[in-house]
């Protein structure tokens, strides 16, 4: 299953669909939720016209300095979503991975400026295995920081074609061959070694890479295993240090890594993809083992909002100084992308995501103290143009929601 994910198109979004008018009429009897619903319904209906088929729903969860507003609009016959509806938040997972790495950095368990071939502080083990099956191109020049910035040149075997797989990515080919296949990071890294795959020499360009973040998840697991004295997974670290019961901000979040753990909590929104040759396919339960550390998370609106809001305001596991580093430490080639975090005008800092028909945004805007979660559980992959229409609609809905409440909307 190819995951379509584009950070490089954010600039294009600002010049595509027309924005929605904000409602500042003091005489209106509409609640804030009603105002937002009216604004995002305009986006949903316009998107249906452009695509020529149903857009099942668009939902926005916003927290302002004064209020929490949830609005969801849906096509006829589609269940209405609530703040507790579960969904896959895809590459928003990368901000969790960055948080884990930076939490370890604050604790002295790793150094983000070190190369992945350097030894882990206090141990003789290196950040990634010193074995032939991990001898990826330019391995000795890749730092943890460059992986976080997508500036390491690590080839993405999840999104881009790999030789020997019929023009498909490695994960797409394997998933289509056996949807229950248990993926591991070492097996995906092995494809880089076998085919000598890379985009460029480290620190000489920018290319979004799910595989680069999968490598980061492996680094977290290796370090945590050494400190624990027993085998630990990336998900174990997240639960124990980032969101679990004993953390500063306990949250209801899930990061499955076993192929058998396909469950998506109830109630949940289904993801829909329109394909060119096979039409509409609906997803819910799904094997996420190929996406550990880069896209395997799921939760609901309330919990995802609480995470991004507390994190970006320095009220979660990272210090304010480290949050600034996360937001601003950019490669000269990476545009708005920093350490597992990007910036979008009039939305703020955070991430977005796309997996199995779930398009999502998770952001916090410090200029107006507004956090926002957006979900459009549909994408059209029948053409590049239709995908862009889908992806753009998610952003237009987010901007329209802000504008409806009097905040700066679409730039």
CORBEL-V702500 format. One record per residue. RES is the residue in one letter. SS is DSSP state (~ for helix, > for strand, _ for the rest). PSI is psi in degrees with one decimal (999 if undefined). Layout:
BEGIN
[[RES,SS,PSI] [RES,SS,PSI]]
END
This chain:
BEGIN
[[X,_,113.7] [X,_,127.1] [X,_,122.4] [X,_,118.5] [X,_,123.7] [X,_,109.5] [X,_,-26.4] [X,_,-10.4] [X,_,2.4] [X,~,-38.1] [X,~,-32.6] [X,~,-28.3] [X,~,-35.7] [X,_,-9.4] [X,_,17.4] [X,_,-105.7] [X,_,148.7] [X,_,146.8] [X,_,167.3] [X,_,147.2] [X,_,139.1] [X,_,151.1] [X,_,102.1] [X,_,17.3] [X,_,112.0] [X,_,-15.5] [X,_,-4.7] [X,_,147.0] [X,_,2.9] [X,_,140.3] [X,_,169.2] [X,~,-40.2] [X,~,-42.3] [X,~,-39.6] [X,~,-42.8] [X,~,-41.4] [X,~,-45.0] [X,~,-40.3] [X,~,-44.4] [X,~,-21.4] [X,~,-34.0] [X,~,-42.4] [X,~,-44.8] [X,~,-46.9] [X,~,-38.9] [X,~,-35.9] [X,~,-38.9] [X,~,-41.9] [X,~,-45.1] [X,~,-39.5] [X,~,-24.8] [X,_,19.9] [X,_,173.9] [X,_,139.7] [X,_,108.7] [X,_,-42.7] [X,>,160.2] [X,>,133.5] [X,>,140.6] [X,>,131.2] [X,>,119.4] [X,>,135.9] [X,>,122.9] [X,_,177.0] [X,_,-20.1] [X,_,-16.0] [X,_,165.3] [X,>,126.7] [X,>,126.6] [X,>,133.4] [X,>,134.3] [X,>,130.9] [X,>,146.6] [X,>,154.8] [X,_,159.5] [X,_,131.7] [X,_,-7.2] [X,_,128.8] [X,_,139.5] [X,_,135.9] [X,_,158.2] [X,_,169.9] [X,_,-18.2] [X,_,8.9] [X,_,132.3] [X,>,149.2] [X,>,160.9] [X,>,124.9] [X,>,10.7] [X,>,-128.6] [X,_,-1.7] [X,_,-20.1] [X,~,-31.2] [X,~,-31.3] [X,~,-32.3] [X,~,-40.5] [X,~,-44.1] [X,~,-40.4] [X,~,-42.3] [X,~,-46.3] [X,~,-46.1] [X,~,-29.0] [X,~,-41.6] [X,~,-36.7] [X,~,-44.6] [X,~,-33.5] [X,~,-6.5] [X,_,12.3] [X,_,-19.0] [X,_,169.4] [X,_,115.3] [X,_,-17.2] [X,_,-2.1] [X,_,157.1] [X,>,154.8] [X,_,-9.4] [X,_,-5.9] [X,_,163.2] [X,>,148.6] [X,_,132.7] [X,_,125.4] [X,_,-1.2] [X,_,164.2] [X,_,-8.4] [X,_,147.4] [X,>,163.2] [X,_,-41.4] [X,_,156.1] [X,_,138.8] [X,_,58.0] [X,_,157.4] [X,~,-34.0] [X,~,-3.2] [X,~,16.6] [X,_,67.6] [X,_,158.7] [X,_,135.3] [X,_,25.8] [X,~,-40.0] [X,~,-6.2] [X,~,-0.8] [X,_,127.7] [X,>,163.4] [X,~,-40.5] [X,~,-44.4] [X,~,-36.0] [X,~,-43.3] [X,~,-31.2] [X,~,-3.0] [X,_,35.0] [X,_,14.9] [X,_,-11.0] [X,_,11.9] [X,>,124.1] [X,_,141.3] [X,_,99.2] [X,_,-1.3] [X,_,-33.2] [X,_,-26.8] [X,_,152.9] [X,_,141.6] [X,_,133.4] [X,_,137.2] [X,_,2.2] [X,_,33.4] [X,_,34.5] [X,_,4.2] [X,_,163.6] [X,_,163.4] [X,~,-47.4] [X,~,-35.8] [X,~,-45.8] [X,~,-48.1] [X,~,-39.9] [X,~,-42.7] [X,~,-28.2] [X,~,-36.9] [X,_,100.7] [X,_,-10.2] [X,_,10.7] [X,_,133.7] [X,_,104.8] [X,_,149.9] [X,_,156.4] [X,~,-44.9] [X,~,-37.1] [X,~,-33.6] [X,~,-38.7] [X,~,-35.6] [X,~,-32.7] [X,~,-33.4] [X,~,-38.3] [X,~,-48.4] [X,~,-43.2] [X,~,5.6] [X,_,52.3] [X,_,130.9] [X,>,163.7] [X,_,-37.9] [X,_,170.2] [X,_,139.5] [X,_,140.4] [X,_,34.7] [X,_,9.3] [X,_,-176.5] [X,_,131.0] [X,_,120.0] [X,_,132.1] [X,_,110.7] [X,~,-36.8] [X,~,-35.2] [X,~,-40.7] [X,~,-28.5] [X,~,-39.0] [X,~,-40.9] [X,~,-38.5] [X,~,-34.9] [X,~,-37.9] [X,~,-44.6] [X,~,-45.6] [X,~,-41.4] [X,~,-45.2] [X,~,-43.3] [X,~,-36.8] [X,~,-41.4] [X,~,-44.0] [X,~,-27.9] [X,~,-22.8] [X,_,12.2] [X,_,164.9] [X,_,124.0] [X,_,151.8] [X,_,167.7] [X,~,-43.2] [X,~,-36.4] [X,~,-44.5] [X,~,-44.2] [X,~,-45.4] [X,~,-38.9] [X,~,-28.0] [X,~,-18.3] [X,~,-43.5] [X,~,-5.1] [X,_,-175.4] [X,_,-37.5] [X,_,11.9] [X,_,173.2] [X,_,-39.7] [X,_,86.7] [X,_,134.1] [X,_,156.7] [X,_,85.5] [X,_,156.5] [X,>,136.3] [X,>,74.5] [X,_,139.9] [X,_,-9.8] [X,_,139.2] [X,_,-28.2] [X,_,-15.0] [X,_,74.8] [X,_,0.2] [X,_,138.0] [X,_,119.7] [X,_,160.8] [X,_,145.6] [X,_,147.9] [X,>,154.6] [X,_,141.0] [X,_,148.0] [X,>,141.1] [X,>,133.0] [X,>,132.5] [X,>,116.1] [X,>,156.2] [X,_,-43.8] [X,_,-24.9] [X,_,-0.8] [X,>,-147.3] [X,>,131.4] [X,>,133.6] [X,>,135.5] [X,>,149.7] [X,_,-90.2] [X,_,135.8] [X,_,149.7] [X,_,115.7] [X,_,10.2] [X,~,-17.0] [X,~,-4.9] [X,~,22.3] [X,_,128.9] [X,_,-12.6] [X,_,-13.4] [X,_,23.3] [X,_,5.0] [X,>,151.0] [X,>,149.4] [X,>,-157.8] [X,>,178.8] [X,~,-46.1] [X,~,-48.4] [X,~,-38.1] [X,~,-38.2] [X,~,-43.4] [X,~,-36.2] [X,~,-55.1] [X,~,-35.3] [X,~,-47.2] [X,~,-36.6] [X,~,-53.5] [X,~,-16.4] [X,_,5.1] [X,_,22.0] [X,_,25.4] [X,_,-143.0] [X,_,-18.0] [X,_,147.6] [X,_,162.4] [X,~,-36.0] [X,~,-41.4] [X,~,-35.6] [X,~,-40.9] [X,~,-40.3] [X,~,-46.0] [X,~,-40.4] [X,~,-26.0] [X,~,-13.5] [X,_,83.3] [X,_,146.7] [X,_,149.9] [X,_,-14.8] [X,_,-6.7] [X,_,5.5] [X,_,-128.8] [X,_,2.5] [X,>,128.5] [X,_,-121.4] [X,_,86.7] [X,_,26.9] [X,_,142.0] [X,>,169.8] [X,>,132.4] [X,>,126.3] [X,_,135.8] [X,_,22.7] [X,_,-44.1] [X,>,-155.5] [X,>,142.5] [X,>,-132.4] [X,>,174.6] [X,>,177.7] [X,>,155.4] [X,>,113.6] [X,>,132.5] [X,_,41.4] [X,_,10.8] [X,>,112.2] [X,>,125.9] [X,>,155.0] [X,>,140.2] [X,>,109.2] [X,>,156.8] [X,>,131.0] [X,>,104.8] [X,_,-20.3] [X,_,-32.0] [X,_,4.8] [X,_,48.0] [X,>,125.5] [X,>,153.8] [X,>,136.3] [X,>,129.0] [X,>,141.3] [X,>,124.0] [X,>,101.2] [X,_,53.7] [X,>,142.4] [X,>,152.0] [X,>,107.5] [X,_,16.9] [X,_,-19.9] [X,_,161.1] [X,~,-39.7] [X,~,-44.5] [X,~,-34.0] [X,~,-44.0] [X,~,-37.6] [X,~,-43.9] [X,~,-51.5] [X,~,-42.7] [X,~,-37.4] [X,~,-37.6] [X,~,-44.6] [X,~,-40.7] [X,~,-36.8] [X,~,-41.3] [X,~,-46.5] [X,~,-40.3] [X,~,-38.1] [X,~,-44.4] [X,~,-45.7] [X,~,-35.8] [X,~,-25.7] [X,_,10.6] [X,_,7.6] [X,_,157.9] [X,_,129.6] [X,_,-137.8] [X,_,126.9] [X,_,999]]
END
